[in-house]
């Protein structure tokens, strides 16, 4: 997602000026496609697993699927965005594909509990134990995108997890996936969503209450914050199998609102004129917050001269 933020701090002295910090990201990647795969026994034990992998390969490598493209009468497309705006196949040369799995066992839960003292530490540790980053493509290990997918797809021998926390896999994955800053971020999620695909399903919340009761309210707030920061657009939902089957969801993630970055200082900077076009600002410490999803490329000062209607960059 392209990020360009402007922070302005107005200071009234002999001359009115603006202290401005520009935070932006170079954008040279069209799409970051994140494959988020449920590695729970509930999913990997299903006899539709190979079919799901085949559909996933079609979506990424061949075309977006329609009902007539499906192999079994038990498979069906729940919804598909009428204007599927991306070129087919989903992966195009120049895109980045990241493969992640999610799931956790009792030892992972115990590790989160033992190493957590604060809210921030809880979500960092929970994300690290729940979501595993396998690999990204392109890379020198694979001769093509199909080989990359086949190498990372689960099979009958893949270790299984007891709990998936599918409700939280998407937002927590943002703490794990690489920061590529593409134009579009696409998630392809594969799960049976046994523990919560929708807000009405509270099974995952009950698991949080059971295993991490101290952080139940924090988890609810974490969900609320994520919902205000990001907009989720459903592009495709494909059910593989009948009731409790595997579901493939293709979604685009957009920033819902411009991110707010606060700039604070307990000091009072002083501006003094040194020459015709030369100024000096006193040494001042500023503290920036909410920068976790952005990188700083450049900083500079803009001076605004209201009377002459000039703005000069230094």
Helices and strands as residue ranges (DSSP letters): E 4-11, E 17-24, E 31-38, H 41-44, H 49-57, I 58-62, G 67-69, E 76-80, E 96-102, H 106-114, H 119-130, E 131-137, H 145-152, H 166-173, E 184-191, H 203-211, G 213-215, H 216-229, E 230-240, E 246-255, E 262-264, E 271-275, E 278-281, E 287-289, E 302-305, E 310-313
